[in-house]
Amino acid sequence: MKIFPSSFGHFVRAAGVALVLGLAGSARAQAPQPPEVAAKSYLLLDLTTQQTLAERNADAPADPASLTKLMTAYIVFAALRDKKIALEQTLPVSKRAWEERKGGGSLMFIDTTMTPKVDELLRGMIAQSGNDASVALAEAVGGTLEQFVAMMNHQAQAWGLTHTAFKNVTGLTEAGHKSTARDLAAIAAHIIRDFPDMYPYYSIREYRYNNITQPNRNLLLRRDPSVDGMKTGYTEAAGYCLVASAQREFPNLAASGPGGGKRRLLSVVLNTVSLEARANESQKLLNWGYQAFDAVRLFEEGKPMSTAAVWKGKSNDVPLGAAGAVFIAVPKGEGSKLQTRIERSDPLVAPLVKGQRVGTLKVTTAAGAPVTEVPLVAQADVEQAGVVGRTWDSLRLWIK
């Protein structure tokens, strides 16, 4: 293993903008202390860098209430993508959906004489948090509620959400129906990433159906222009919960690439004491995340950070970089002080395949505290040389 010190400033000057691919980590190195948050559990996620900025009890099982409908919506969005249903398609309202009014939860106020469109039901489920709309959509996609719930759990398992189990599509309290702040953040992040064309449903401030107008209960949609979603929840067991996402202009990010020069944060607060409290605590977390951390560009997708010698290949060298563009979140003012180091497995012997991992880029603070690690990959194919070339390089390696 060879270690190559690198100039962080070089990467900052060279970098462009794209969503980080394959970067996982947390901003714990010399991280600022988060504010006091009056919630049983919470998590703040930087979706631009894929880093958790703050958390408390983020893996503690909790009643998710209507935050459940994030997964309900994801499965419906997937059905739309796969053309199993269509936005303009009308759906029947079953007796089971109509009987949701007996459960005491939020409603869109549909009945069995109506045939609402899928688009209308999505608005009713997301903006009005309608349990009846959730059931109508679930029956249309899954055939039965039970089958739809199985689809929800299968998706959670596919994502590795081991602390989540769904028993219904609405979030009404039921034994064994549970999730965590971290898992709910993951579901919300998947919606934003996988269905950007569907995400605007979460920005709807109010919706009128059947001559009944209801406001979105996410108060931050009317208080903070940077907040553009996502979902509220309340039951007596869960308390007042909110997943909120904001996107703000960020001066260190170029204006090209996904999201332009904007940086997106996602907050999850569970079990607060009131509708006002969940909004206030979410706002507190979002503001702190933007104020306490900078998003730093390391390098852009496809741009090499170094070149390495290749043995026994048709080419004598290969460009090395990351699989995709990389951002990291660091305490404000610390970006210019970061240190980078390349650790590489030498010698690199052909054949090499584009995307093949050949080392690691390690990023640390000036004091040496780890910040993140990024896989280093070959950015081009290198075919094996002929017999003469391989024999010559074998001799050179032996001498070396």
Steps between C-alpha positions, in 0.01 A plus 500: 500500500646833393393834646501819295434836670277723290415866473143559608501845342565341160182296530293797613611711202437217256164385631158535343160402637306174505331293768752289687499135400606230743618734776388412849611650824419746773624844587622400845857620475512817710129543426310794649262412780139485377234715664278366775211332323176431688422167332533142619714420197626694201741492209639762262625373164694693237367353176759683290789328676312195635625574850318494831564833669319437830293230664355380828336163558486468121476120516248482783174329394213745480142523385528677163135616480425649155868509410410146396345657192848579370541131422138475383573778253829345387327176401231695312766710324674179395171369356462822301857469373434141395172606332288272714277800571474851352449842657179566305360154573185499712469256789204362692466577869447178692297462815826433681640837388177677590500341847832670580284789627422282800866480599531858616790594273541755223274467196463617141125443539435262213208257493384198304306712247817672380767402244796730575806511275833364617635856489220618729557213741873576516421860589255381760747254651800735502362851554198400712652180646178320413479146634212429262708612200787279617278193512347570157846531343635195680210283385548615140874424499513193723164342429445472874623702795681196631692453178588870485635490858712202395638712214587776749687259724679339206626841390614585853692172516656562158639828634629336818259682731519238771323710765187558290188283478167607352163360602280748312519770231375794707711511815220443747638344817526122478714247685826439314463803272829686550788690346787729605620850420785358291278263302240769435774733376612225262148456360461876451841521333402223258188692398702816432768312308293239315189705419595868461198549271269381781664700779300821425193329654669564835507876433121534473392747770129420487265281302128523433295190424129432536454871585724458804826695515770375733843653564819299497591455866869562428518855636849552360360511147351840589781622725822416320516545121789253480288218646325315216368181676449237648258327747334543837369240740309482827345237720471496877768229512736670254463861607551771238749400230640671193734419215601829335729572208655829394714611209704819524747676276855420602782729383767231488308286252520566127177576314523192278409140567212339697344749738697787349666706771257379764555281802223280642457405866242262647389502863298242693351577841292241684277528803481872570225653712305707248450600138696821570779314677565261212525797261723701733737213576528408132573861408763514770677194362488617139632848582781355710601258226535779245675737738740258671625305198645574159456270202841465336559379146779244476487416130260448213387181335742369241783738595820320607667588826823325414670278242663169589752282320366175356709188446451238227244719322460650153497837679772599744269692732136538601301797638357445847198667658170434673201314361307827508530860609553546873392761751562491873352703783751649742475742791477854366839645417680165508484423128829663405681316781412148391777256416470225238703184459487231235562142606557275200574131453813494284611374260196544274515214251291479182236417409306775679130571449346847518338533842728241662597601851874546543529702818346751738497878536507585871393846616596625845498822697821697542542319832468162332148412611319289234229676301418251226643238265427482127567189286764567232423337164660470159339744259596311185549145379859380461538190288773249560813545289640237266742227603808716448361792700386279786835319511693829506285643781532176697876541485480866604272413793737225611794742491294766681 
